[in-house]
Amino acid sequence: MLTYRTGSAGGLSGARAMTAHLMEPTLPAEAAALAAYYACVPGAAGAPPEAFQVTLPRVREDLDPALAGLLGLDPRRPPDADGIAHLLAGQRVDGTPIAGRTARPTTVSLAEETGLPTDRLPAAQDVERVLAGRHAETGEALPTDRVAPLRARTLRLLGADETTSVTAILEALAQNRRADGAPLRPTAYRDAVTAARAPIGFIDLCFSADKSVSVAILLAPTAAERAALHAIHREAVAKAMQAVEDRLGWARRGKGGRGGSERGALAWLAFDHYTSRPTTEIADRDPVTGEAFSHLATVRVPGTPQVHTHVCVPAVVLTPSGHVGAPNLDAIKGLKEIGFLYQAHLATGLRRLGVRVEMDPVTGAARITAVPEAVRAAFSRRTACGEAAARAYAAAQGLDWDTLDVRRRVGLLKTGVQGDPRAAKTDDVADITTWRREAEALGWRPAPVFDPDHPIPLPSRSERVTIARAAAAPFLEREFEGEAVLDGTAARIAAARGLVAAGVQEAGEIDDVVAALIAGGVTDAGKSAPVIVRQVRGRRGQATVRLTTAAHLARETRLVDLGRAAAADRSRALTEEEVEAGAAAAGLDLTGVHGQAQAAAMKAVGAAGALAVLVGASGSGKTTLLSGLCAAWGAKGRPVHGTAVAWRQAQALADAGIPSEHCLALAALLARARNGELRLGPADVVVIDEISLASTRDALALLELREASGCSLVAVGDPLQGRSVEAGGVIDLLSRALGGSLAEVTTTVRQREARERELADLARAGRAAAVIDALRDEGRARLAAGTQAEAAAAAADLWWERAQAIGEDAVLVLAPTQADARVTADAMRRKRQAEGRRGPDIACLEAVDRAGAAFELPLALGDRVRLYRRTFGRGGGRGALGVNGSILTVRGIEPAGLVLRAASGREALVPWAALRDRETSRILLGQGDVHSIHSGQGATSEECILSLPQGSQGVDAGQFYVAATRHRSRSWIVLGEGAERRAVAASRPVGDARPIRAADLWSHAAKAFGTRPQSETALDLLQRAYAARCAAEDTFRLGLVRMEARTARGMAPTILPVQGRRHRLAQALKPIAVRLQARTRALAQLAAEAALTSDRLARAARQDEAPCPAPRGHSRTGPAPRL
């Protein structure tokens, strides 16, 4: 695969650190020398043995001579460590500036230049000093040429400009607000005051082979075979880099690219690595500030086979005209398809050697079939399990990892020994002998995987397109299952994956496969569906291609049509009097602002046609509202049925007065209606809750059922909460059907305190940073240092603390994914056991969830487990114990099965056969202590803890809104510090020297929590494309009219020649403009100082005019004391 990062050109220190990583040896010196010999690396033949103690770079073999001279590179002799560091820092190999390159300025943070605080909001004195041209902390004068720009940046930060008085700024600051009235939030302030930017010095692209390819290369029987296989990898990287150059090798001309772009050449250095080693986080705490943080340490054990090549591209483009520019970094996000192009070239080269290669159906990578899956999986797990590797490594040294303090853990992993740094270190390079033994222990003896005498021929181009199209279609179909509208790059990535199966000669074949994919369409629900292509405007106004299918369009059109027809049928609408009577019968109090909003929504739903939509904010009392409507429907003899995507959410509708036997999961309701078990008629009402979680396909099936039966349908949900796993957007489509006539309740009553309701509103608005700031101020947002397991343990400690205070059943714990939920639940089990509230484990089941994830499920008496399907018991409590999502308690483990108790108190033996998954034969059960955010939507608890052991990864605005609003009194967040630190570091350029503080971690998390995924329906796409086309046609016609009018008046048709002359004049006047700007800045500084002096004099005058306070003990109005 392909990963990439940009590198900062801010200084040599970061470049030297990156160079040390790139040159780190991953082969023994003898093997490295032999590999260099077989690879014909220039200069390797005459190099001394000590030269191979590091990884030698390979200079691009076909490097443009002019570019080589510009950078000081010699393709025949690789640069040394200093030369590499100079290149990465944006210099020539010899450390001198690159001729003709415009040095991009480094933007230093406002805090660093002015001394404004980063750990708190600024004080009045801090702001006064900076606006007066002085350092906020020391009071010393700022550099003269920096006063004006720093003042301008500070004013923008505080929501002011040059026309705003200092007094107004300080008065707003005293109220923690900006001068424009907006709140001055700590997170937003910290982000702005610490923002810095260094120019990009290089791009690091890492091409990685599949684990099967790596194993085949490094465990090859002979050095010649190893070299032949690795040569194919290097060749694939080189061909992929040619495609990278086609994307990035464009230098912009003129300011901001106004002069267009010119194609140019790139240079690069390649570093071949052969191993990867596990890493782990070690929890620590700053002795001064008390902040928790994590050390990221590499476990010093022999690495696992992982062939990969780092290709470092200096940020320099040389064009044929001699112009020196920077690469087109806007195109870097489209490099994912290049990663699969590398895989396609790798597969093609391997087949040329007679190697049997297939495309991985999940990842799309090229896999060597001769390497067994068990071997591939075993070596992959070793790389992933960093903490387990650290524990095993400590045990091998005769140490207990859990008893080591932080300093000893770090020392052990850094030196490879404990206590004596002079002792020999563990070798970090490839250990082929050990790998062979491990492979043989798994039942596989490495043997030759290629047959050069019988190469697998490459099909013709037309045959390759046919094969690739067939292989690519499932990937594109999988994407269309999740979204109705895709970006055009999705088809290109699928096409590149398809070429792994077919073989490839050049990158242009991707275009051929894309054309075949679009022409042939995709399969949707077993039927062929044409792909629809439309060009629209992107976020920045650029033209972009979007895709949908005729099947999506047909479903959405049918859904809207059925919804519109249902809404028109008002034959069974409730009157206002009937709704009010139902509310009274349900005992509802509809007074106050919120009660009136609920009453209005009830009347709107009751008076609607056979289709009504209720949009309710989280905690708005939708269940309460529905209870009044159910009472009104019941009074008219209308049966009410409740449904939702999940069984638990459907059964919760019983709280609204719907009979529990009428509360079914959506799939069950549709199935029973199809087989005749459930017969609906015009008198029936079906209420579907959490409609935003339903797919378009399911919503259409429900509307078709309504059309056939004549029943009424009420859809309840919130588009700002969780979204469907499959293509959805149902509320938007229903809104289109109803002409925007939706009942809404946006206020909330779940949270008791006004402050908590305010935070819920902020979460709904996507203002996660404000929520995080408030929780941090109150100590309810905590960082948990260390590994994923240690972060989960911190969440378990908080859960235990709150459970002891208010009771276990009053604390709800959520996690982003089922994997996060499992590790958090395991930590909670261990906490119970450590506190003596749970006995020892009595069984460990090989379990699996509905998504197919396999895991170990330890059980003790009293543990809670989750069912994944409708389950029946035997014996005294025989009958249905629960459905998918039900939480049961383990009461016993017997040879025949599990004894489980339901929440109703029913207890029965469930046979192993009833719990076993039909496909994997594992036990289909999960832990029952922690819910995923998706499954927790709709739940309510006294307090809620959001456990994020893997950081903010995968949590968007909708999920955060759900997790932040489940509570009545308080919510908590436990953020995995180690995982978040990794994410922050990965988001910054390599070599960025800024420290990563706790504020940076929370800012990064808040950005994720405030990001709302962009989802579009097929109807929206066609409407947007039509509007764009009409606008383009109008612009074209108007342009023609203006040109003809100018011609009729004897003028030139266009003003382009005049604009050209103006541009040339502007270029000539640029030096004069620079001098004028300098003078303007000087005048602005004088004006700022004068304004500040005027404000101070005005305040002093007001103080002089104020009456003097009377002496203590005397009346201000009494007679003067006698002398």
N, C-alpha and C positions, 0 to 999 in steps of 0.2 A: 504494500500500500504506500501512499505518499502522505507525509505530514510536512508542514513547513512552519517556519518562524522567521520573523525579521530580526535583524541585529542592529543594535545602536552603534552609531559612530561617535559616541560621546567621549571616548577616551581609550587609552591603551590598556588600562587595567582589565576592563571587561573583555576586550579583544584577546588579551593573553589568557584569561581564564577559559574562553571558548576554544582557543588554540590548544590549550592543554587537554581539554576534553576530546577534541578531534584527533589529536595525535596519541591518545592513550592506546597502548598496545592491547590487542585482543587475540594475538597469536604468539606462541613462543618465537623467540628470535630466529631459530633455525627454520621453523615453518614459514615465518614471514619472509625470510630471504628466499626460500624456495618458491613461495607464491609470487614474489616480485619477479623472480627469474622466469617463471612460466608465463606471467602476464606481460613480459617484455617492458617493464617499467623503465623509462629512460633514466640512466644513471645508476640503476640498481646493480648492474654487473660489476662495476668497479667500486661499489660502496663498501666500507669496512663493516665487520660484523656488528659493531656497536650501533651502526646506523639503523638497524632493524629492531632496536629496543623501543622504538616508537612507530606509530603508523605513518608511513610516508604518504604525502599527497600526490595525486596524479593531476597534472595540469591538462586542461582541455587539449586534446591532440590536434584538432583542426582550428586552433586559436588564430584569429585574425592577426597577422604580423603587426599591423599598425596599432591594434589594441594591446598586443603584447608589449610593444615599445612604450606605449602610453603608461602602462602599469608597471613596467620594469620586470615583466615575467619572461622566463626562458622555458619554453615547453620541454627542452631537453634536460633541464636540471630543476627539480622542484625546489621551491623556496624553503628556507629554514623556519624555525619557530618565530623568530623576530619578523621575518618577511611576511609570514602568514598573518601575524597580529597587525602589522601595518596595513595590509590589504583590508582586513576586517574592520579596521578603524577608519577606513575611507582615505587611505594614503597609498602612495606607491610602495613597492616592495622595500625600497631603500629608506622609507620614512619621509620622503619629501612630498609636497602637495602634488596632486594630479593636475597637469597642465590643462587649462581650458574648462575645468570643472568649477561651477559656481558653488561656493561653499554655502550650504544652507545653515542659517543661524540656529543655535540651540536655545530653546525657550526655557529659561530657568523659572522655577515655581515662584509665585508671588511671596510665599512665606520665606523662601531662601533669600530673596533679594531685599525684602522690606522688614523681615523679622516679625511679621504678623503671626500670632499663635496658631498652632495646628491642633492643640488638644482642648481648645475651648473657643467660644466666640470672642471676638476682639473687645477690648475695653475702649472707652472713649479716648483715653490718652493714646492708645495704639493708633487709632484712626487719625486723630489730630496730627500726630507726628508724621505719619506717612503722607497725608495730604499737604503737609507743610514741607515735604521733601526731606524728611529725616527718618532714620531707622527706628522702627517701633520699639525695639527692645533697648538699644543703647542710646538713642537720641542723636547719634552722629549723622552728619549730612550725607545724603545719598549722592552717588555720582551725578554730576550736572546733566549729562546726556540721558540719564535714566529717569529723572524726576518726572517729566511730563508723561511718558508711557506708563510708568508705575502708578502715577496718580489716576490716569484714565482707567487702568485695569482695576484699581481699588474702587473707584466710583461705580464701575459696572458691577463689581461684586456686591456692592451695597445698594444697587438699584437706583443710582443717581447719575447725574451728568454735571457738566460745568455750570449749569444754571441753578443747581440745587445748593442751597446754603449749607455750610457746615453744621449750623445749629439744627436744621431739619434732619440732617443725617444722624447726628448724635441723639436727638430726641427719639427717632425711630429705633436706633440701636439699643437705647435703654429699655425698649419694649420688646427686644428680640425680633425686630422687624426690619425689613429693608425700607429705603426711602420711598419706594413706589407702593408701599403698603403690604407687600407680600411678606409672609413669615420668613425669618432668617433661620433656616433649619441647620443644625450642626453638621449633618452629613453632607448637605449641599454646599455648605461653607467650606468644609474640609476638602471636598472634591475640587472646588474652585481654587482654593488657596494653595493646594499642593500640586495642582496640574502643571506638568512639565513635559517638554517634548524635545527629544534629541533627533538629529537627522539619521536616516536609515543608512547604515554602512554596508550591510550585506543581507542576503536571503539564504537561509539554510533549508535545503530541501532534503528530506530523508526518504529514500526508497527502500522498502523492506519486502523481502521475499516471504512467502508462506512458510510456516514452520516445517512442513514436509520437505520443501526445497532446501531449507537450511540444514536439516538433518541429513539429507542425501548428499549435500556438498561436503559437510564436515566429517561425516562418517564414511566417505567414499573409500573403497579398499586401497586405492593407490593415489599418490600425489598427482599423477598425470590426470586421472579422472576428476579429482577434486578441482584441479586447475581448469579443466575443460568445462565443467559445470559452472564454475564461478565466472569464467569468461563470458558465458551466456548472460549471466546477471549483469556484468559490466556493460556488455553490448546493449542490453535492454535499457539500462540507465542512460547510456549515451544517446540512444534514439529518442527516448522520452524527453531528454534535455533539449533536443532540437525543437520539439513541440513547445517546450517551455519558452525557448527563445522566440518562437513565433508569437507567443502571447505577451511576454514581458519586454522583449527587445524593441521597444518603441520609445523614442525620446520626444518629449513635448517641446514645441517651439513657442516662444513668446510667453508673456505673463499668463499663468494659469492655463497654458495650452491653447491660447487664442490663435497662435500661428500654426495650428495643426500639429501633426506628429510625423516623425520620420523614422523609418525602419533602420535599425542598427544592429550591432553585434554585441554579444555578451562574452564574458570570460568566466571560468569557474575552476574550482579545485575540488577533486573528489577524494574522499577518505573512506576506504573500505574497512568496515568493522565486521566481526564474525560472531560476536557473543552479545548477550544482554544479561544484566544481573538484576535481581530484585532489589527494591528499595523499600524502606519503612520509615514511618514518622515516629519520633521519640518526643514525648511530652516534656515540656520544661516550663519554668516560670521566671520572669524577669525579677531579679532580687530588688531592683529599685522601684519599678512601677507596679510590680505584682501582676503584670499581664501574662496570660498563658500563651505559649507559642510552641511550635514544633520544629525540631531539627529533622531535615530530610536527609537520611543517611543511606548510602549504598551498602548492602550486605556483602561483606568481603568473602564470598564463596565463589568457587569456579562458576562462570557464567553458563547459561544454556545456549545451544546453537541458535543463532539469530543473525543471518546474513543481511546486512543493510549497508547502504552507502550514503554518507552525508555529502551533499553537493553544495558548496558554498559559492554563491554568486555575488561578487562585489557589485555595489549599486552604481555601476557605470555602464553607459551605453555609448558606443562610438558609431556615428553614422557615416555613410560614404562621403558626405560633404565635409567631414571633419568636425562636426558638432559633437560636443561631449554633454550628455544629459544623464538623467536618472531613469531607471526602469519604470514601466507602467504598472505601478503597484495596484491600480484599480482592478487589474485583471487577475490578481493573485487568488481571489476567491473562486475563480473558475478552474483551479488546477486539479480539482478532484478527479476529473475525467482523465487527466494526464497520469494519475496513479494507476488507473485501470489500463491505460495505454501501455504503461510499463509492464503490467502483468501480461498483456496480450503479446508484447514483444518477447517477454520471458518464455511464455508458453510456446511461441513459434520457434524460438531458438532451441529449446529443449527437444521439441519434436524433431528438429533437424538432426539431433544426435540419437534419435530412436527412443527417446524417453516418453513413456506413456503419461500424458498430462490431461487432467480434466479441470473444468471450472467448478469451484466450490459453489454449490447452489445457494448458500447463505451469504457469503462474503464477496463472491465473484472473483476470488483470487485463483491463480494457477496452482494446482496441487499435483504432486507426483503420486500416482496411485500405488507405486511399489512400497511406499512408506505407510505402514499400518496406522489406522486412526488412533489406536491405543497409544502408540509411541508418540504421535503428533500431539495428542491431548496431554500426555504425561509431561512432556517438555514444556508445553504451554503453561500448565498449571504451576510449574516450578518458577517460572518468571513472574507470575501474577501474585503469588503468595509471599509478599515481602515479610510480614510479621512472622509467619511460620518459619521462613528461612532464617530470620534473625534468632528465633528461639532455638532452632536446630543447631545453628552455628555456635550459640552460647553453650548449648549442651555438649557439643563436640569439644569445647574447651574446658569441660568440667565445671560449668557455671550454670546457675539458675537465672534465666532472664528476668523473672519476676522479682527477684531479690536485689538486682542491680539498680543503683540509683542512676539518675540521668547522666552524670559525668562519666560513670563507668560504662554505661551503654554506648555513649558517643565514642569514648575512647576505644572500646572493643571493636566497633565497626570501622573506625578510622584507621587504627593501627593494625588490626587483625590479631592483636595479642592483648593481654590484660596485665597492667602493672609495669612491664618492662618494655619500653619502646625500642630497645636495642635488639630485641629478639627478632627472629626472621618473620617476615610477613607472609600471609597466604597469597599465593599466586592468583592474579585476577584474570589470567588469559585462558584461552581455550584448553580444556582438559579432555582431549579426544579419547584417551584410554578409558577414563571414567565413564564417558558418555557411551562408549561401546558396551561396557559392562552393564550399564543401566538398560540399554536397548535389548541386550540379550536376556536380562532378567525379565523383560516384558514379553519374551518369546520371539524376538526378531533378531536375526543375525544379519548385520549390514552386508549387502552384496551389491554388485554393479547394478545400476538402474538404467543404464543407457546401452544402446546397441548401435554404434556408429555405422556398422555395415548395412543396417536396415533402417534408414531414416524414414520418418513418417512424412509423406509428401504434403506440401502446402496446396490446398485446393485453389482453383482459379478464383479470380476476384469476384465474379458473379456468384460462384458457389459459396465463397466466404460470406458474402452479404446475406445469402439465404440462410446459412447456418447461424450467423451472428444474429440475424433478426429473430429467429426462433428461440435462441438462447436469451436474448435481451428482453423479449416480450414479457416473461413472467416478472422481471424486476420492475418494469414500468407498470404492469398490472397491479403489483403489490403497492406501488406508490399511489395509484388511483383508488385503491381500496381505502386509503387513509385520507385523501383529499380529493375534492371534486375538480380543483384547478391546480395545476403544477407549473412551475417555472420551466422554460424551455430547456434549461440545463439538465433537467431530470431525464429527458430523452437522450441527451448526449452521453450522460453517465451510463445509462442502461446500454446504449450502443457500444461503448467502450468495453463494458463487461462482456457483452456478446462476442466481441472479437477475441476474448480469451479462449472461448470454445472454438472459434473458427480459424484463428490465426490472422496475422496482419503483416503488411509490408510497409505502409506509411500512414501517417495520421489522417490523411484525407479520407480514408475509408470510413471514419466515424460519420462523416456527412452522408455517405452512401447508406449506411445502416439506419441513420435517423430518418432519411427519406423513405426507406423501406418500412420502418416502423409506423410512420404516419400514414403511408399509403395502405398498409395492410391492416391497420387498426389493432385493437387489443380485444381480449376476451373478457366479458363482464357477465358473471352469473351463467357461464356456459354458452353465451351468445357473442357473436362478433359485434364489436362496437367501433365505429370510425373515430379517429382522433381529430378533434377540431383545433385548429391553430389560429390564434389571434394576436395581433400586435397592438400593444397598449403602451401608455406612458408609465415609466417606473417612478419611484419616489423622488428621484432627482430630475424628473422630466425627460430622462433618456428613453429611447425606444426599447421595449423589451418584449420578448415572445412568451406567451402563456398558452397552456394546453388544457383542454378538457376533452370529454368524450360525448358522443351522441347519447350514450346510455345515461350519463349523469344529467344531461340536458333534458332527456325525455322523462326521467324520474322527477326532476324538480318541476318541470312543466305540469306533469300529471298531478303532483302533490298540490301545487298552487290552484289548479283547476278544481280539484276535489274540495280543497279548503274553501274556495270561493263559493262553490255550490252549497256546501254545508252551512256556511255562514248566512246564506240567503234564506234558509229554512227556519223561520221563527215561530213555527206552529206550536212549539212546546215551551216557549220562553216563560220565565217567571215574571210576575208583576212585582213592583216595589213592595206592595203590601205582603206578598208571599215571602219575599226575601226577609223583610223585617220580622215577620212571624217566625221564620226559621231561625233567625239570629236570637230571638227571644227564647225560643224553645231550647236552643243550645246553651242558653245562659251567658251570652256574649255581652261584654261591656264595650260599646262602641263610642264612648265619649272621648273627648280630647282630640288632638290633632291626628294622632296615629289611628285612633278608633274611627274617626271620620273617614280617613283614607281607606281603611279596611271596609267600611260600610259602602263607600263609593265603588270599590272594586267588586264587592259582592253583588251589588245591583247591576254593574256592567256585565258581569259574567252571567248572572241570572237572566238578564234581558237579552242576551246575545242569542244568535241562532244555534244551529246544531253543532257549531264549532266555536269555542271561546278560548282565548289565551290569556293567562294571568302571569304577568312578570312580577316576581316578588324578590326583593333583596334578601340576603341571608339574614335570618332571624326576624323577618317581617311578620311572622305569625300566619304563614300560609295554611298550616294545619288548622289553626283556630278559625280562620276565615272559611275554610272548606267545611268545617263542622256545621256552620250555620246554613250553608248551601245544601249539605247532605240532609239536614233536617227539613229544609223546604222541599227538596225533591221527594223525600220520604213521605211528607204529608200529602203529596199528590200521587202516592203509590208508585213512584218510579224507583226501580232497583238501581243501586249505585255499585259500580265495580271500580276497584283501584288497581293500578299497574305502574310499574317503573322498570327500568332496565335491569336493576338488581333486585333479588328477592328481598333483601333486608329493607331496602327503600320502599318496596311495594307493601310489605307487611306493616311498615310504620304508618301507612294510611289508615290503619284501623283506629288510630288515635283521633282521626277526623270523623269517626262514627260510621265508617264503612265496615260491614261485616268482615271479619278476618278471613272467612272462607271465600270471600269475593276479592281478596287482595292477592294478586298473582304477578309474578315476573312477566315482562312483556312477551318474551319468547313462549312462555307457558300459556299465556292468554291467547296468543295467536294460534298456537298449536291446538288448543282445546276448541277454539272456534272452527278451525279447519276440519277437525275430525268429528264435529257435531256434539262433542261433550258439553260445550258451552254454547247456548243459543241466545243470541241477543236480538232484541226487537226495538221498535220505535220508542218504547217507554223507558228503555235502559239508558243509563248515563255511565260513561267510562271516563274516569279521571286518571290521567297519566302525570305522574310527578317527575321532577328532574328531567324535563323534556330535552334540555340541552345535552344530556348524555346519550340521547337516542340518535341513531343514524338516519340519514334520509331514507334509506331502504326500509327500515323498520317503521318510520313515521308514515311512509306511503302505504305500507301493508295495513297499518292501523286505520288510516283514512279510507282505504278500500273496504275494510271490514265495516266501517261506519256507513259507507255508501250502500253496501249490500244489505245491512241489517236495519238501517234507518235510525240507529241510536244516536245519542248526543255525545260529543267528545269535548272534554275540558282539559287543556294542556297547561301545566303549571311548571314554571322553571325560571331560570335566570341566565341570560347569555353571557354574563360576566363571570360565572363560576366555571366549573369543569366542562370540558367539551367531549364530544363523542370520540371513541377510538377510531371508528370508521368515518367516512365522509359525512359531515353533518351540516351545521348551520340551519337547523330546523326552525328555530324561532324566527330567524330572518325570513325564511320562506313563508312561514305562516303569517308573519306580519305583512308580507307582500300580498298574500291571499286576502287578508282582512283590510287591506288599504291602510295599514298602520293603526287600526283601531284595536289597541290592546289595553286590557285592564292592568294597572300598575300600582304596586305598593313599594315605595323605595325607602321608607323609614323603617327602623328596626326596634324591636323591643326585647330581643333575646338577652342582650347585655343589660344588667341592672343599673349600672352607673352611667351617667351622661358621658364621662370621659371615655369609657369603653365603647359606647355607641359612636362617639366621634372617631375613634380609631377604626372601628368597623367601616365607617363611611370613607375614611381615607384609603383603606385597603380596597374597597369597591372601586374607588376612583383611580386605582393604580399608583397611588402615592405611597409606595412601600417604604421609601426612605424616611418619611415622616413617622410611620409606624415604628420602624426600627429605632429611630432616635428616642421616641417615647419609651419603648420597652427597655432600651439600654439605660436610660435615666433612672428607671425604676428597678433595675437589676433583673429584669425578666427576659433579657436576651443575653445568652451566655456563650462564650467560646469554650470548646472542649478540645484541648490539645491532644496530640498523639494520633494513633492509628484509627481506622474505622471502628474497630472493636472498643478502643478506649473512649472514643467519642460516644459510642452507644452506651458504654458503662456510665459516662457522665449524665446522659439522659436518664438512665435507670436510677441513678442516685437522686436526681431531682424528682423523679416520679415517686420514689420511696418517701422522700421528705414531704411531698405534698399529700401522698396517700395516708401517711401517719397523721397529718393535720386534718384532713377532711374525709378520709375514707377512700379505699381503692376504687370503688364503683363510681366515685365522683370525679375521677381523673381520666380523661381520654388521651391516649397517645397516638399520634399520627406520624407517618413517615412517607417520603415521596414514592418509594417503590416497594414491592413485596420483598426484595432482597434487603433493603434498609429496615423494613419492618421485622424481618426474621432476626437480623443481628441485634436489633434493639430489644426484641422480645426475649432473646437468649440472655442478654445482659440483665433483664428484669427477673428472669428465672433464677439466675445465679445470685442476684441480690436477695431474693426471697429465701434461697437456700442458706446463704451466709447469715441471714437474720433469724434462721430457725423457723421460718414460716412455710417451708416446703421441704419434704423429705428428699432422699437421694433419688437419682435417676434409676428407674427400674426397667427401662427399655430404650432402644434407639432405633427408630424406624427409618427405612429407606423410603423417603417420601417424594412426592412430585406435586406441583400445583397445576392449575388449568392451563397455564402458559407453557408447560413442558419443562420448567426449571426443576432439576433434581437437587435434593438436599437431604441432610440428615436431620431427623426430628427427634431429639431426646425427650423422654416423657417421665414425669413423676406423678404420683397421685395428687390430684388437685389442680393439675395443669389444665389450661383452657385451650381447646383446639377449634379450628374452623372447618366446617364442611364445605365441599366444593360441588356437591350435587344433592339432590333429594335422597335422604337416607332413612332406612327403616330399621327398627330394632326387633329383637326376638325376646321371648320369655315373658315375664310378668308385665313389662312395660312396652310390649310389642306395639308396633304401629309407626307412623312417621315421627321421627325424632327432630328432623330439621330439614332445611333446604340449603341451597348454595348461599353461603354467607352466615349461616347460623353458627353461634358460638356455644360449644358444649364443654362440660367439665369431665375430666377423666376420673372415673371412680374405681377402675380396676383394669388389669391386663391379664387376660386368660389365653390359654392355647387356642381357643376358638375365636377370639377377637377381643375387642375393647368394650368395656362397660362404660357407657357415657350417660351423663345426665343433662337434660335440656333445661332451659331457663324456666319452663313451666313446672319443673320438678319431676317430670317423667324420666325414669331411668331404665335402660335396657342394654342388652348385649348386642353389639353390632359385629357380625361376622367379618373376618378378614376379607372374604370374597366380596362383600358389599362395599368395602373400602378400597379395593384394589383397582388401579387404573387399567383399563382394558388394553391400552397400547404398550405401556411400559412395565406393567405388572408391579409397579411401586404403589405405595399407599397414598391415596389421594386425600391428603389432610394437610392443614397448615396450622401455624400457631394462632392463638386467638386473643393475644394480649394487645397487639398493635395493629391498627388499621392502616391501609394505604390512604393517601389523601382522596383518591378517586372513590374508594369504597366508603370513606367516612363522610362523603358529601351528604348532607341532610341530618347528620347526627347532632345531638346537643348534649353538653356535659357541663358540670359546674366549672371545671378548669380543663384546659387543653394544652398539651405539650407537643410541639412540633420537633421531632428528632431528625436531624440532618447529618448523619454520620459521614456522608460523602459530600458535604458542603451543599451549596445552593444548586448544584448541577440538576437540570431537568425540572426545576420549580419555576413556573411562570406566574404571571399576574393572577390568572384564574385560580390556579392551585393555591397560591398564597392567600388569596381572598377566602377560599374555603377553609384553609387551615387556621386563619387568623380570626375566624368568626364562629367557631364551634362552641365557645365558652359562654357561661352566664356571668362569671365574676372576673376570672383572669386567664390570660393566655401566656404561654412561655415558648421560647425558641432556644434550642441547643444546637449550635452550628459547629460542625467538625472543622477545627482550625487547620489541621494539617492538609485536608483536602482542599479547603478554600485557599490556603496559601499557595498550593500548587496551581490552582486555577488563576490566581492573580499573577503569579510569576509567568505562567504561560501566555497571559494576555499582554504582557509587556515585551518589548524587544529584548533579545539576548544582550546582556551587557548593561542593562538599565541598572544604574547604581543606587536608585532610590530604595531605602529600606521599606519593607512591607510591615506596616503597623496594623494594630487592631482596627483602626478606623478605615484602613484600606480594605480589609477583609469584609467589614460590614458594608462599605460602599459598593463593593463588587457584588455582594449578596443582594443588596437592595436594588441594584440595577437589574439583576435577574428576576427578582420578585416583582418588579414593575414593568416587565416586558410582556406585552400582550401579543401572542402569536397572530400573524395575519392569515386569515382564512377567507376564502372567497367562494361563492357559489358559481355554478356554470351560468346561471341567469345574470348574475352580477357582471361576470366577465364579458358576456355578449353585449350587455348594456354599455359597459365602459368602452369596449372596442368600437361600438357604434358611435358613441359620443366623440371619441378620438378621431374617427374617420370623418365625421361631419365637421369637426373643427379644422381638420387639415384641408378639407375641400373648401371651406369658407375662406381660409387663409390663402389658398391658391387662387380662388376666383377674385378675391379682393386685391391680391397682388397684380393680377392681370389688368384689372380695372385701373389701378393706379399707374401702371406702366403705360397703358394706352392714353390715359389722361395727360401724362407728362409728355408723351410723344406729340399729342395734338397741340400742346402749347409750345412746341418747338424745343423741348428740353430733352436731356438724355433719359432713356427709359428707367435707369436705376441710378442710385447715388454711390455705387461701389467705387468708381474712380475717385470721387471726392473723399470718401472714407479712407482710401489708400493714401491720399496726400496728407490727410489729417494725421494718420498714423505715423507717417514719416516725420512730420513736423513735431509730433509729440515725442518721438524718440530723440530728436535733436534738442528739445527743450528739457529733457529729463534731468541733466546736471543742474540746470537753473532751479528746477522744482525741488531738488534735494536740498539746495542751499536755503531756499525759502522755507522749507519744512523745518530745518534746523532753527531758523530765526523764529518761526512760529512757536516752536517748543519752548524756546527761551522766554518769549513773551508770555506764554501760558504759565510758565513757572512763576514769573514775576506777578502775574495776575492772581495766581493761587495764593502766593504769600501775602499779597495785598488784601485779598478777600479774608484770609485767616486773621490778619492783623485787625481789619475792620470789625470782624465778629468779636474778637477779644476786647477791642475798645468799647463796642456796644454793650457787651456784658458788664464790663467794668463800670460804664456810665450808669447802667441800670442798678448796679449794686450801690453806687454812690448816692443815687436818688432815694434809695430805700431808707426808711427811718431807722435810726440806731436803736438797738434793744436797750431797754431800761436796765439799770444795775440791779443785781439780785437783791431782793428784799424791799425794793421800792416800787411804788406804783408809777406807771408811765404817765398817768394824768394827774398825779398829786403835786403838791407844792414843792418847790426846789428846796433842798436841804440848806439849813443855815450854815454860814461859814464861821 
